Amino acid sequence: MKRYIKQTICILLVAIFCGCSLNIPPPDQFSDPDAITTVSTARSLLTSAYISYPHYEYQLSILGEDFCPTNLSGKDVSQQNLYRWQDNSINELAGEIWSTYYTTIAYCDVLLERLPNVATANASEESEKKQIASETKTLKALCYFKLLQLFATPYHKNINADGVVIKKRIGVEVVARSSKSDCVTYIRTLLLDALAQSADTDKNGWLSKTAIYHILSQLELYAGNYTKAAQYAEDVLSRAEDAWFTGANYRYLWSANSYEGRIFAFNITNPYYTSIQYDEPNGDYFAVNPKVEYAMSDVRREYNLYPFTMAGESRNLFGKYNMNNRKGEANNYVDMMRYAEAYFIAAEAYCRSGEESTGISKINHYLSLCGANTIPVTLTGEELIERIISEKLNEFVGEGINYLDIKRLANNDLKRYTAWGKSTYTTIRKESYKWTFPIPASEYRYNQAVSQNDGWPINR
């Protein structure tokens, strides 16, 4: 049995590096049909799916407003070119992202196909089987949502335009991209199915019922269903405790131990967020954007920023995981969902639904817990939304969220700075085709039904 599981993992890993991402081998090439027949072997395959989930939080932070170059940025041309939004760099990143997310989806599809044959001996095993199904569907939905955010134009710009390829079966498929609207419906259905099956869990590394509510709130905000987004965000916050956001408790989010203040975090064993560091004595390729500011009383200041002397001055380097690396402390978890985001989602959703006072009250409650400056109650309209997004950057700097927010809103141009953010090097216009990642050549070379995004060439 263990031999079959190992064969499954090895073949799936090969699939990451070979051929088109959707040119998936038939199911019998993934695993022997008899390999996944117990709850324990099903959980093992799900663990492999979790491990396969890719992490591009750093790259997306480079593309967003999180960072500015340092005097060392030119030492790594590939990172510098990504910061400058060079076509080749975005194209290369897009190819990696497309392949790796669809590989995780393939793990999930194989497991969901095998689950009906998994025998259970008692009620406890039956409950665990349902939980595995719930987590698998949630992980699959999470992958599709990330792909949709990156490879489709902003949702409100023609909901019937191309989204991503929705896999209908395991194996080779020649299939067109579904519309953005259909993709959202499919992701929502996966999540609601998962919610109905969830037995819930308090483990940081497993996708819980709270995680499902959280992704649903993100999805509905993305789709412009603001009332629903606020409702789901409130479902998340009903499970939160104020003490998790105050004082030294904030540091546990970046600790090596499990912490109830997280909604969901991937367990990792490999080094994380090391690419930002040039070397230990000299500093990093990027520093925190000067527009990211904290009050002296803000507890997040100590953990989000890392003071470090570079080029003869004290600079604010990125804290969190990077700080841990520099201090020789382990990063055992990658925080993918945090309760703080539910405050920001609820606040934005309320404000867009005409309940601005409720939205301001919601976000100010969180900011007060952190010791941060609150948002003036006199702000209204787009100015209020801009302030919420600005505060959100302060909270999630370096976590790859800001880029997705800017793209979703499509309201502002993006500045690219010179060293230390002292001046503007160039500007990425909000209308630029580069905001929507290109479908990689490895896909449309073999899938004649797939379309390319505007502005990007087709190199068959």
C-alpha positions as CSV (number, residue, x, y, z in Angstrom):
1,M,0.0,0.0,0.0
2,K,2.8,2.4,0.9
3,R,4.5,1.6,-2.3
4,Y,1.4,2.6,-4.3
5,I,1.2,5.9,-2.4
6,K,4.9,6.6,-3.1
7,Q,4.3,5.9,-6.8
8,T,1.4,8.3,-6.8
9,I,3.4,11.1,-5.3
10,C,6.4,10.5,-7.7
11,I,4.2,10.5,-10.8
12,L,2.4,13.6,-9.7
13,L,5.7,15.4,-9.1
14,V,6.8,14.4,-12.6
15,A,3.6,15.9,-13.9
16,I,4.6,19.3,-12.5
17,F,7.7,19.5,-14.7
18,C,6.6,17.7,-17.9
19,G,4.5,19.0,-20.7
20,C,1.3,21.1,-20.6
21,S,-0.2,21.7,-17.2
22,L,-3.6,20.4,-18.4
23,N,-2.1,17.5,-20.3
24,I,-2.7,15.4,-17.3
25,P,-2.2,11.6,-17.6
26,P,-5.2,9.3,-17.1
27,P,-6.1,8.4,-13.5
28,D,-4.5,5.0,-13.5
29,Q,-1.2,6.7,-14.2
30,F,-1.6,8.7,-11.0
31,S,-2.2,5.8,-8.7
32,D,-3.3,2.2,-8.6
33,P,-7.1,2.1,-8.1
34,D,-6.5,0.0,-5.1
35,A,-4.1,2.5,-3.5
36,I,-6.7,4.8,-2.0
37,T,-9.2,2.6,-0.2
38,T,-8.9,3.7,3.4
39,V,-9.4,6.9,5.3
40,S,-5.7,7.0,6.2
41,T,-4.5,6.6,2.6
42,A,-7.0,9.2,1.4
43,R,-5.7,11.6,4.1
44,S,-2.1,10.9,2.9
45,L,-3.0,11.8,-0.7
46,L,-4.7,15.0,0.6
47,T,-1.5,15.8,2.4
48,S,0.4,15.5,-0.8
49,A,-2.1,17.9,-2.4
50,Y,-1.5,20.4,0.4
51,I,2.2,20.1,-0.1
52,S,1.9,20.7,-3.8
53,Y,0.1,24.0,-3.4
54,P,2.4,26.7,-4.8
55,H,3.5,29.9,-3.0
56,Y,4.0,33.1,-5.0
57,E,3.3,35.5,-2.3
58,Y,6.7,37.1,-2.7
59,Q,6.5,37.5,-6.5
60,L,3.0,39.1,-6.2
61,S,4.3,41.4,-3.5
62,I,7.0,42.5,-5.9
63,L,4.3,43.3,-8.5
64,G,2.2,45.2,-6.0
65,E,2.9,48.3,-3.9
66,D,4.5,46.3,-1.0
67,F,8.1,47.0,-1.8
68,C,10.6,49.4,-3.3
69,P,14.0,48.6,-4.7
70,T,17.2,48.9,-2.6
71,N,20.7,49.7,-3.7
72,L,21.1,45.9,-4.2
73,S,18.1,45.3,-6.5
74,G,20.3,45.3,-9.6
75,K,22.3,42.4,-8.3
76,D,19.3,40.1,-9.3
77,V,18.2,41.1,-12.7
78,S,15.3,38.7,-12.8
79,Q,13.7,40.1,-9.7
80,Q,14.4,43.7,-10.9
81,N,12.8,42.9,-14.2
82,L,9.7,41.5,-12.5
83,Y,9.4,44.7,-10.3
84,R,9.6,46.7,-13.6
85,W,6.8,44.5,-15.1
86,Q,9.0,43.4,-18.0
87,D,6.9,41.2,-20.4
88,N,9.4,38.3,-20.3
89,S,9.4,38.2,-16.5
90,I,5.6,38.2,-16.2
91,N,5.3,35.6,-19.0
92,E,7.8,33.3,-17.2
93,L,6.0,33.7,-13.9
94,A,2.6,33.1,-15.5
95,G,3.9,29.8,-16.9
96,E,5.0,28.6,-13.5
97,I,1.8,29.7,-11.8
98,W,-0.5,28.1,-14.4
99,S,1.3,24.7,-14.2
100,T,1.7,24.5,-10.4
101,Y,-1.9,25.4,-9.5
102,Y,-3.3,23.0,-12.1
103,T,-1.1,20.3,-10.7
104,T,-2.6,20.8,-7.2
105,I,-6.1,20.7,-8.9
106,A,-5.1,17.3,-10.4
107,Y,-4.2,15.9,-7.0
108,C,-7.7,17.0,-5.8
109,D,-9.5,15.5,-8.8
110,V,-7.7,12.2,-8.3
111,L,-8.7,12.1,-4.7
112,L,-12.3,13.1,-5.3
113,E,-12.6,10.3,-7.9
114,R,-11.1,7.7,-5.4
115,L,-13.1,8.8,-2.4
116,P,-16.4,6.9,-3.2
117,N,-14.3,3.6,-3.0
118,V,-12.9,4.4,0.4
119,A,-14.4,2.1,3.0
120,T,-15.2,3.2,6.5
121,A,-15.5,1.0,9.6
122,N,-17.3,3.3,11.9
123,A,-19.0,6.7,12.4
124,S,-15.7,8.4,13.2
125,E,-14.1,7.2,9.9
126,E,-17.2,8.3,8.0
127,S,-17.0,11.8,9.5
128,E,-13.3,11.9,8.6
129,K,-14.1,10.8,5.0
130,K,-16.6,13.7,4.7
131,Q,-14.0,16.1,6.1
132,I,-11.4,14.9,3.6
133,A,-13.9,15.5,0.8
134,S,-14.7,19.0,2.2
135,E,-11.0,20.0,2.4
136,T,-10.3,18.6,-1.0
137,K,-13.1,20.7,-2.6
138,T,-12.0,23.7,-0.7
139,L,-8.4,23.4,-1.8
140,K,-9.5,22.9,-5.4
141,A,-11.7,26.0,-5.2
142,L,-8.9,28.0,-3.7
143,C,-6.6,27.1,-6.7
144,Y,-9.3,28.0,-9.3
145,F,-9.9,31.3,-7.5
146,K,-6.2,32.2,-7.6
147,L,-6.0,31.3,-11.3
148,L,-9.1,33.4,-12.0
149,Q,-7.8,36.4,-10.2
150,L,-4.5,36.3,-12.1
151,F,-5.4,35.1,-15.6
152,A,-8.7,36.9,-16.2
153,T,-9.5,40.6,-16.5
154,P,-11.1,42.4,-13.5
155,Y,-14.5,40.8,-12.9
156,H,-16.6,43.9,-13.3
157,K,-15.2,44.4,-16.8
158,N,-17.5,42.1,-18.7
159,I,-18.4,39.1,-16.5
160,N,-18.9,37.0,-19.7
161,A,-15.3,37.4,-20.8
162,D,-12.8,34.5,-20.6
163,G,-11.9,33.2,-17.2
164,V,-9.8,30.1,-16.9
165,V,-10.1,26.4,-18.0
166,I,-12.4,24.4,-15.7
167,K,-11.3,20.7,-15.7
168,K,-14.2,18.4,-16.4
169,R,-12.3,15.1,-16.1
170,I,-8.9,13.7,-15.3
171,G,-6.7,13.3,-18.4
172,V,-6.0,15.2,-21.6
173,E,-8.7,17.8,-22.5
174,V,-9.1,20.2,-25.4
175,V,-11.5,22.8,-23.8
176,A,-12.1,26.5,-24.0
177,R,-11.9,28.9,-21.1
178,S,-15.1,29.3,-19.1
179,S,-16.5,32.8,-18.7
180,K,-15.6,34.7,-15.5
181,S,-19.2,34.4,-14.4
182,D,-19.2,30.6,-14.9
183,C,-15.9,30.3,-13.1
184,V,-17.3,32.2,-10.1
185,T,-20.4,30.0,-10.1
186,Y,-18.3,26.8,-10.2
187,I,-16.0,28.0,-7.4
188,R,-19.0,29.0,-5.3
189,T,-20.6,25.6,-5.8
190,L,-17.4,23.8,-4.8
191,L,-17.3,25.8,-1.6
192,L,-20.9,25.4,-0.7
193,D,-20.6,21.6,-1.2
194,A,-17.5,21.7,1.0
195,L,-19.4,23.6,3.6
196,A,-22.2,21.1,3.7
197,Q,-19.7,18.2,4.3
198,S,-17.3,20.0,6.7
199,A,-17.0,18.4,10.1
200,D,-14.8,21.4,11.0
201,T,-11.3,21.3,12.4
202,D,-9.1,23.5,14.6
203,K,-5.8,22.4,12.9
204,N,-3.9,25.3,11.3
205,G,-2.8,23.2,8.4
206,W,-6.3,21.8,7.5
207,L,-9.0,23.8,5.7
208,S,-11.8,24.3,8.2
209,K,-15.4,25.5,8.0
210,T,-14.1,29.0,8.9
211,A,-11.7,28.9,6.0
212,I,-14.6,28.1,3.7
213,Y,-16.6,31.1,4.9
214,H,-13.4,33.2,4.4
215,I,-12.9,32.2,0.8
216,L,-16.6,32.7,0.1
217,S,-16.3,36.3,1.5
218,Q,-13.3,36.9,-0.8
219,L,-15.1,35.4,-3.8
220,E,-18.3,37.5,-3.3
221,L,-16.2,40.7,-2.8
222,Y,-14.4,39.8,-6.0
223,A,-17.7,39.3,-7.8
224,G,-19.3,42.5,-6.4
225,N,-21.9,40.7,-4.3
226,Y,-21.2,43.0,-1.3
227,T,-24.1,42.0,0.9
228,K,-23.1,38.3,0.7
229,A,-19.4,39.2,1.2
230,A,-20.2,41.1,4.4
231,Q,-22.4,38.2,5.7
232,Y,-19.6,35.6,5.1
233,A,-17.0,37.9,6.6
234,E,-19.2,38.3,9.7
235,D,-19.5,34.5,9.9
236,V,-15.7,34.4,10.1
237,L,-15.5,37.2,12.7
238,S,-18.0,35.5,14.9
239,R,-15.3,32.9,15.5
240,A,-12.6,35.4,16.3
241,E,-11.4,36.9,19.7
242,D,-10.3,40.4,20.2
243,A,-7.3,39.3,22.2
244,W,-5.7,37.7,19.1
245,F,-5.0,41.1,17.7
246,T,-3.7,42.9,20.7
247,G,-0.2,43.4,22.1
248,A,2.4,40.6,21.8
249,N,-0.3,38.1,20.5
250,Y,0.2,39.5,17.0
251,R,3.7,37.9,16.9
252,Y,2.3,34.4,17.1
253,L,1.1,34.7,13.5
254,W,4.7,34.6,12.5
255,S,5.8,32.0,15.0
256,A,6.8,28.4,14.3
257,N,3.9,27.0,16.4
258,S,0.2,26.4,15.7
259,Y,-1.9,29.4,16.7
260,E,-5.7,29.7,17.0
261,G,-5.5,33.3,15.7
262,R,-4.9,31.9,12.2
263,I,-7.7,30.7,10.1
264,F,-5.5,28.6,7.8
265,A,-1.8,28.2,7.2
266,F,0.1,25.8,5.0
267,N,2.7,23.7,6.9
268,I,6.0,24.0,5.2
269,T,9.4,22.3,5.6
270,N,11.4,24.1,3.0
271,P,12.9,27.7,3.5
272,Y,10.3,30.4,2.8
273,Y,10.7,34.0,1.7
274,T,14.5,33.6,1.3
275,S,14.7,35.1,-2.2
276,I,14.3,38.7,-0.9
277,Q,17.6,38.5,1.0
278,Y,20.8,39.4,-0.8
279,D,22.9,38.1,2.0
280,E,23.0,38.3,5.8
281,P,25.4,41.2,6.3
282,N,24.4,43.5,3.4
283,G,20.6,43.4,3.3
284,D,17.8,42.7,0.9
285,Y,16.9,43.2,-2.8
286,F,13.7,45.1,-1.7
287,A,12.7,47.2,1.2
288,V,9.2,48.1,2.4
289,N,7.5,50.8,0.4
290,P,7.7,54.1,2.3
291,K,3.9,54.5,1.9
292,V,3.5,51.7,4.4
293,E,3.4,53.5,7.7
294,Y,2.5,52.7,11.2
295,A,1.8,54.7,14.3
296,M,4.4,54.2,17.1
297,S,1.6,52.6,19.2
298,D,0.8,50.1,16.4
299,V,1.7,46.6,17.5
300,R,2.2,45.5,13.8
301,R,5.1,47.9,13.4
302,E,7.4,45.6,15.4
303,Y,6.7,42.5,13.3
304,N,6.0,43.9,9.8
305,L,9.1,46.1,9.6
306,Y,12.7,45.0,10.2
307,P,15.1,48.0,10.8
308,F,18.4,47.3,9.1
309,T,21.3,49.5,8.1
310,M,21.9,49.7,4.3
311,A,23.8,52.2,2.3
312,G,24.7,54.0,5.4
313,E,21.2,54.5,6.7
314,S,18.6,52.7,8.8
315,R,16.0,51.2,6.4
316,N,12.7,49.4,6.9
317,L,13.2,45.9,5.5
318,F,10.4,43.4,5.4
319,G,9.6,41.8,8.7
320,K,7.4,38.7,9.2
321,Y,9.0,35.7,7.5
322,N,12.0,37.6,6.4
323,M,12.7,38.8,10.0
324,N,12.5,35.1,11.1
325,N,15.0,34.1,8.5
326,R,17.4,36.8,9.5
327,K,17.1,35.9,13.2
328,G,17.5,32.2,12.5
329,E,14.0,31.3,13.5
330,A,11.9,28.7,11.7
331,N,9.0,29.5,9.3
332,N,6.8,26.4,9.8
333,Y,3.6,28.0,8.6
334,V,2.6,30.2,5.7
335,D,-0.4,32.3,6.8
336,M,-2.9,32.1,3.9
337,M,-6.0,33.2,5.7
338,R,-6.1,35.5,8.7
339,Y,-9.0,36.9,10.7
340,A,-7.8,40.4,10.1
341,E,-8.8,40.2,6.4
342,A,-12.4,39.5,7.3
343,Y,-12.5,43.0,9.0
344,F,-11.2,44.6,5.8
345,I,-13.6,42.6,3.6
346,A,-16.6,43.4,5.8
347,A,-15.6,47.1,5.9
348,E,-15.3,47.4,2.2
349,A,-18.4,45.4,1.5
350,Y,-20.5,47.5,4.0
351,C,-19.2,50.8,2.5
352,R,-20.0,49.6,-1.0
353,S,-23.5,48.6,0.1
354,G,-24.4,52.1,1.4
355,E,-23.6,51.3,5.0
356,E,-20.5,53.4,5.4
357,S,-20.9,54.1,9.1
358,T,-21.0,50.3,9.7
359,G,-18.0,49.8,7.5
360,I,-15.9,52.5,9.3
361,S,-17.0,51.1,12.7
362,K,-16.0,47.6,11.7
363,I,-12.5,48.5,10.4
364,N,-11.8,51.0,13.3
365,H,-12.6,48.3,15.8
366,Y,-9.7,46.2,14.4
367,L,-7.3,49.2,14.0
368,S,-8.0,50.2,17.6
369,L,-7.1,46.7,18.8
370,C,-3.8,47.0,17.0
371,G,-3.1,50.4,18.4
372,A,-3.2,51.9,14.9
373,N,-4.6,55.3,13.8
374,T,-8.3,54.9,13.0
375,I,-10.1,56.1,9.9
376,P,-11.9,59.4,10.2
377,V,-15.7,59.0,10.3
378,T,-16.0,61.9,7.8
379,L,-14.5,60.0,4.9
380,T,-17.0,58.9,2.2
381,G,-17.2,57.4,-1.2
382,E,-14.0,56.4,-3.2
383,E,-11.8,58.3,-0.7
384,L,-13.1,56.0,2.0
385,I,-12.5,52.8,-0.1
386,E,-9.0,54.0,-0.9
387,R,-8.2,54.5,2.8
388,I,-9.5,51.0,3.6
389,I,-7.3,49.5,0.8
390,S,-4.3,51.6,2.1
391,E,-4.8,50.2,5.6
392,K,-5.1,46.8,4.2
393,L,-1.7,47.1,2.6
394,N,-0.3,48.1,6.0
395,E,-1.7,44.9,7.4
396,F,-0.8,42.4,4.7
397,V,2.4,43.9,3.3
398,G,4.5,41.2,1.7
399,E,1.7,38.6,1.6
400,G,0.7,39.1,-2.0
401,I,-2.7,40.5,-1.4
402,N,-2.2,44.2,-2.5
403,Y,-1.5,43.3,-6.1
404,L,-4.8,41.4,-6.3
405,D,-6.7,44.3,-4.7
406,I,-5.3,46.9,-7.1
407,K,-6.1,44.7,-10.1
408,R,-9.7,44.0,-8.8
409,L,-10.4,47.7,-8.3
410,A,-8.7,48.8,-11.5
411,N,-8.9,52.4,-10.4
412,N,-5.3,53.5,-10.1
413,D,-2.0,53.5,-12.0
414,L,0.9,51.7,-10.3
415,K,4.2,53.5,-9.6
416,R,7.5,51.8,-10.0
417,Y,10.2,53.4,-7.8
418,T,13.9,54.0,-7.9
419,A,16.0,52.9,-4.9
420,W,14.3,53.5,-1.5
421,G,11.2,54.9,-3.2
422,K,12.7,58.3,-3.6
423,S,11.3,58.9,-7.1
424,T,9.2,57.3,-9.8
425,Y,11.1,55.1,-12.3
426,T,8.0,54.4,-14.5
427,T,4.2,54.0,-14.2
428,I,2.1,51.0,-15.0
429,R,-1.2,52.3,-16.3
430,K,-4.4,50.9,-15.0
431,E,-5.4,50.0,-18.6
432,S,-2.2,48.0,-19.2
433,Y,-2.7,44.5,-20.7
434,K,0.1,43.4,-18.3
435,W,-2.4,43.3,-15.3
436,T,-3.8,40.1,-16.8
437,F,-1.3,37.3,-17.0
438,P,-0.8,35.5,-20.3
439,I,-2.0,32.0,-20.9
440,P,1.4,30.1,-21.2
441,A,2.6,28.7,-24.5
442,S,2.7,25.2,-22.8
443,E,-1.1,25.4,-22.7
444,Y,-2.3,26.8,-26.0
445,R,0.3,24.9,-27.9
446,Y,-1.6,21.7,-27.1
447,N,-5.1,23.0,-26.4
448,Q,-6.3,24.6,-29.6
449,A,-9.6,25.6,-27.9
450,V,-8.0,28.0,-25.4
451,S,-7.7,31.7,-26.1
452,Q,-4.9,34.1,-25.3
453,N,-5.4,37.3,-23.3
454,D,-5.3,40.6,-25.2
455,G,-1.9,42.1,-25.7
456,W,0.1,38.9,-25.3
457,P,1.4,37.0,-28.3
458,I,0.6,33.4,-29.2
459,N,3.8,31.4,-29.8
460,R,2.6,28.0,-30.8
